[in-house]
Amino acid sequence: MNISLPEQLKKKIQSRITKGDFSTPSDYVRHLVREDLSKQEEQLELARLIQEGIDSGMSDKTTEQLFSEIRNRIKRKST
């Protein structure tokens, strides 16, 4: 696979290599692809969780009851 980049981007990539952040341009591109794929997975998971919340409907509990339950869960996890 060959990728064409403008000179300005090539210089920025080379700067990252010179600083020791990456050993080759390929290492840098692999890093960016992995980050992008990870971010995409996180976005899909967030969309799934949002839809799960929407599908679950309205709660009969008050906001104060919900926050109280959340605080109690946090306390139990921290002990």
N, C-alpha and C positions, 0 to 999 in steps of 0.2 A: 504494500500500500504506500503510495506516495502522496504527500500533502504539500500543497503550495501555500506559502505564507508571505505576506508583505514584509519588506525589509525591516520595518519597525518592530514587528512581532518577533522576527528572527533575532534581533538585537536583544529584546527583552528576555527571550528564552536563553540566549547565550549568557546574559547577565546572571540568570539563576544558576546556570552551570558553573560559571566562574566563581560565584559566591559559595559553591559547594553544596547547594541545595539538591542538585541532581547531577548524575554523572554524564548523562547524554541527553540530547533532545528527545530521543525515544522514551527514556525514563520519565521525563517531564510529561509527555503526551499520555503515557500509560497512567500516570498519577491523575491527570485531569479526567481521563475516561473513567477511572475507578470512582473518583469523587462524584462525577455526573451520575453514574449508575446508582451509587449509594443514595444520592439526593433524590433521584427518581423513585427509588424504593421507599424512602421516607415519606415522600409526597403521596404515593399510592396508599401507604398505611394510614396516613393522616386522613385522606379522603374516605377510606374504609371506616375509620373510627367515627368520623363526622356522620357518615351515612347510618352507622349503627346507632348513634345517638338520636338522629332524626327518626329512624324506624322504631325506636323504643317508646316513642310517645311522650306525653307530658307526665310529670311526676305529681303525686298527691302531696308530697312533702313541701314544706315551706323552704325558702332559701336558707333560713337560719338552721333548720334541721339538716339540710344537706351539708352546709359548711361545718356543722357540729360533727357529723359523721366523718367528714374528711379529716378534720383535726384529730379525731379519736384514732382513725386509721394511721395517721402520721405518727402519733404518739406511740401506738403499739409497735410500729415498724422500727422506731428509733430506740426502743428498749430491748 
